Amino acid sequence: MKKATNGLKTLPGGHNTIGFSYRGYDIHLKPYLTYLFFYIVNEEDATVTILRVLRDGMNWQFIMKQWFAQNK
């Protein structure tokens, strides 16, 4: 997992967005081995914040919708 997160240092915006936003930032999805990393990029601060890590094969759209509904 550290290798996947360290890879975000070079080109964090290079992964697809998922159509959801969090606090005004588009959420990106980075697949890595059997995991899915969901993160946002703050270009002003030059930071990447990982929001969730899920196992591949999980219904991530449902999980993210539930998470947003609980964290409004």
N, CA, C and O of each residue as an XYZ file, in Angstrom:
288
protein
N       0.812     -1.180      0.000
C       0.000      0.000      0.000
C       0.865      1.256      0.000
O       0.508      2.259     -0.618
N       1.988      1.201      0.686
C       2.877      2.361      0.697
C       3.384      2.662     -0.709
O       3.516      3.826     -1.087
N       3.665      1.630     -1.473
C       4.149      1.824     -2.838
C       3.086      2.539     -3.680
O       3.416      3.420     -4.474
N       1.835      2.169     -3.513
C       0.748      2.802     -4.264
C       0.593      4.263     -3.871
O       0.429      5.120     -4.739
N       0.643      4.560     -2.587
C       0.477      5.944     -2.153
C       1.685      6.795     -2.529
O       1.527      7.965     -2.876
N       2.868      6.235     -2.467
C       4.054      6.984     -2.877
C       4.019      7.301     -4.366
O       4.573      8.313     -4.795
N       3.374      6.444     -5.163
C       3.249      6.687     -6.592
C       2.391      7.893     -6.917
O       2.464      8.421     -8.027
N       1.589      8.333     -5.984
C       0.746      9.512     -6.202
C       1.539     10.815     -6.127
O       1.025     11.868     -6.504
N       2.767     10.761     -5.652
C       3.584     11.967     -5.533
C       3.937     12.555     -6.892
O       4.014     13.775     -7.030
N       4.152     11.718     -7.888
C       4.638     12.209     -9.171
C       3.533     12.757    -10.073
O       3.730     13.788    -10.716
N       2.388     12.101    -10.136
C       1.307     12.553    -11.013
C      -0.043     12.220    -10.386
O      -0.738     11.316    -10.850
N      -0.415     12.945     -9.337
C      -1.651     12.596     -8.620
C      -2.923     12.770     -9.447
O      -3.890     12.034     -9.249
N      -2.938     13.723    -10.360
C      -4.134     13.946    -11.172
C      -4.218     13.040    -12.385
O      -5.115     13.195    -13.214
N      -3.301     12.103    -12.500
C      -3.237     11.240    -13.676
C      -4.228     10.095    -13.684
O      -4.302      9.358    -14.667
N      -4.988      9.926    -12.624
C      -5.966      8.843    -12.553
C      -7.366      9.401    -12.763
O      -7.624     10.576    -12.500
N      -8.256      8.559    -13.231
C      -9.616      8.980    -13.542
C     -10.375      9.440    -12.309
O     -10.144      8.958    -11.200
N     -11.287     10.382    -12.525
C     -12.199     10.776    -11.463
C     -13.410      9.852    -11.523
O     -13.654      9.199    -12.537
N     -14.170      9.804    -10.424
C     -15.286      8.853    -10.352
C     -16.648      9.527    -10.450
O     -17.674      8.857    -10.336
N     -16.677     10.834    -10.659
C     -17.955     11.528    -10.784
C     -18.520     12.015     -9.465
O     -19.622     12.562     -9.431
N     -17.794     11.830     -8.389
C     -18.178     12.346     -7.077
C     -17.169     13.417     -6.679
O     -16.019     13.403     -7.119
N     -17.616     14.336     -5.846
C     -16.680     15.314     -5.301
C     -16.815     15.334     -3.788
O     -17.843     14.948     -3.231
N     -15.762     15.791     -3.140
C     -15.721     15.879     -1.686
C     -15.122     17.227     -1.329
O     -13.973     17.518     -1.661
N     -15.917     18.051     -0.643
C     -15.492     19.388     -0.235
C     -14.978     20.213     -1.411
O     -14.029     20.986     -1.281
N     -15.621     20.031     -2.554
C     -15.277     20.798     -3.742
C     -14.159     20.219     -4.591
O     -13.798     20.808     -5.609
N     -13.608     19.094     -4.203
C     -12.531     18.450     -4.947
C     -13.063     17.195     -5.634
O     -13.853     16.449     -5.054
N     -12.630     16.970     -6.864
C     -12.993     15.733     -7.560
C     -12.275     14.561     -6.917
O     -11.102     14.659     -6.556
N     -12.985     13.458     -6.777
C     -12.383     12.253     -6.206
C     -11.799     11.416     -7.335
O     -12.464     11.136     -8.332
N     -10.551     11.027     -7.156
C      -9.842     10.193     -8.124
C      -9.815      8.752     -7.636
O      -9.914      8.483     -6.439
N      -9.680      7.841     -8.577
C      -9.611      6.410     -8.270
C      -8.315      5.845     -8.829
O      -8.034      5.952    -10.023
N      -7.534      5.242     -7.943
C      -6.310      4.560     -8.370
C      -6.417      3.086     -7.992
O      -6.399      2.749     -6.808
N      -6.528      2.200     -8.991
C      -6.489      0.772     -8.672
C      -5.044      0.337     -8.451
O      -4.132      0.791     -9.143
N      -4.853     -0.539     -7.487
C      -3.527     -1.086     -7.205
C      -3.690     -2.487     -6.648
O      -4.277     -2.682     -5.584
N      -3.169     -3.452     -7.373
C      -3.309     -4.873     -7.029
C      -4.783     -5.188     -6.769
O      -5.594     -5.100     -7.690
N      -5.140     -5.545     -5.560
C      -6.540     -5.871     -5.263
C      -7.237     -4.764     -4.477
O      -8.250     -5.008     -3.820
N      -6.699     -3.553     -4.542
C      -7.245     -2.430     -3.788
C      -7.650     -1.289     -4.714
O      -7.148     -1.158     -5.830
N      -8.565     -0.475     -4.221
C      -8.972      0.741     -4.904
C      -8.738      1.900     -3.944
O      -9.277      1.920     -2.838
N      -7.931      2.862     -4.374
C      -7.628      4.035     -3.558
C      -8.463      5.207     -4.063
O      -8.422      5.533     -5.249
N      -9.210      5.833     -3.183
C     -10.012      7.007     -3.505
C      -9.359      8.197     -2.822
O      -9.138      8.181     -1.611
N      -9.053      9.224     -3.596
C      -8.304     10.343     -3.042
C      -8.682     11.649     -3.733
O      -9.276     11.655     -4.811
N      -8.321     12.757     -3.081
C      -8.500     14.083     -3.655
C      -7.140     14.757     -3.757
O      -6.206     14.423     -3.028
N      -7.046     15.714     -4.677
C      -5.807     16.451     -4.892
C      -6.079     17.933     -4.637
O      -6.972     18.518     -5.249
N      -5.315     18.530     -3.742
C      -5.372     19.964     -3.498
C      -4.129     20.568     -4.124
O      -3.042     20.514     -3.550
N      -4.296     21.140     -5.297
C      -3.141     21.667     -6.023
C      -2.561     22.917     -5.375
O      -1.366     23.183     -5.504
N      -3.393     23.686     -4.681
C      -2.892     24.890     -4.005
C      -1.897     24.537     -2.911
O      -0.854     25.179     -2.780
N      -2.221     23.512     -2.123
C      -1.342     23.078     -1.034
C      -0.365     21.990     -1.456
O       0.519     21.608     -0.688
N      -0.528     21.488     -2.686
C       0.290     20.378     -3.186
C       0.176     19.162     -2.271
O       1.175     18.550     -1.894
N      -1.096     18.821     -1.917
C      -1.322     17.668     -1.055
C      -2.283     16.684     -1.718
O      -3.119     17.058     -2.540
N      -2.141     15.450     -1.345
C      -3.047     14.380     -1.743
C      -3.618     13.793     -0.465
O      -2.874     13.447      0.453
N      -4.945     13.679     -0.404
C      -5.603     13.106      0.767
C      -6.334     11.848      0.348
O      -7.226     11.901     -0.498
N      -5.969     10.724      0.924
C      -6.645      9.469      0.630
C      -7.878      9.392      1.518
O      -7.787      9.460      2.744
N      -9.034      9.248      0.871
C     -10.300      9.217      1.597
C     -10.689      7.814      2.018
O     -11.111      7.597      3.154
N     -10.551      6.869      1.116
C     -10.965      5.484      1.375
C     -10.052      4.539      0.626
O      -9.501      4.885     -0.420
N      -9.897      3.350      1.165
C      -9.239      2.245      0.478
C     -10.186      1.065      0.588
O     -10.553      0.653      1.689
N     -10.581      0.525     -0.555
C     -11.503     -0.603     -0.587
C     -10.868     -1.753     -1.342
O      -9.935     -1.569     -2.124
N     -11.386     -2.930     -1.097
C     -10.944     -4.109     -1.841
C     -11.607     -4.104     -3.201
O     -12.778     -3.743     -3.327
N     -10.866     -4.502     -4.215
C     -11.431     -4.640     -5.548
C     -12.528     -5.692     -5.506
O     -12.404     -6.688     -4.794
N     -13.576     -5.486     -6.242
C     -14.688     -6.433     -6.244
C     -15.823     -6.007     -5.341
O     -16.918     -6.564     -5.420
N     -15.581     -5.022     -4.479
C     -16.653     -4.508     -3.633
C     -17.493     -3.543     -4.472
O     -16.998     -2.990     -5.455
N     -18.723     -3.342     -4.105
C     -19.597     -2.402     -4.798
C     -19.241     -0.993     -4.345
O     -19.916     -0.413     -3.494
N     -18.166     -0.446     -4.925
C     -17.639      0.818     -4.434
C     -18.583      1.987     -4.665
O     -18.579      2.933     -3.878
N     -19.407      1.953     -5.735
C     -20.349      3.050     -5.961
C     -21.354      3.128     -4.814
O     -21.635      4.217     -4.313
N     -21.894      1.997     -4.399
C     -22.850      1.956     -3.288
C     -22.182      2.419     -1.991
O     -22.757      3.208     -1.241
N     -20.986      1.934     -1.732
C     -20.270      2.289     -0.510
C     -19.983      3.786     -0.461
O     -20.154      4.415      0.583
N     -19.552      4.356     -1.570
C     -19.255      5.787     -1.604
C     -20.528      6.618     -1.433
O     -20.507      7.633     -0.737
N     -21.621      6.209     -2.049
C     -22.883      6.937     -1.883
C     -23.329      6.921     -0.425
O     -23.779      7.940      0.100
N     -23.206      5.773      0.228
C     -23.566      5.678      1.640
C     -22.651      6.546      2.501
O     -23.114      7.199      3.436
N     -21.388      6.555      2.195
C     -20.422      7.338      2.942
C     -20.732      8.832      2.820
O     -20.668      9.566      3.805
N     -21.071      9.281      1.588
C     -21.425     10.682      1.391
C     -22.697     11.035      2.137
O     -22.790     12.115      2.719
N     -23.663     10.156      2.129
C     -24.929     10.423      2.814
C     -24.712     10.575      4.326
O     -25.393     11.374      4.969
N     -23.786      9.830      4.883
C     -23.506      9.892      6.321
C     -22.618     11.073      6.707
O     -22.611     11.494      7.864
N     -21.874     11.604      5.745
C     -20.892     12.660      6.051
C     -21.218     13.997      5.405
O     -20.318     14.717      4.973
N     -22.477     14.326      5.338
C     -22.874     15.633      4.769
C     -22.679     16.725      5.771
O     -22.956     17.888      5.477
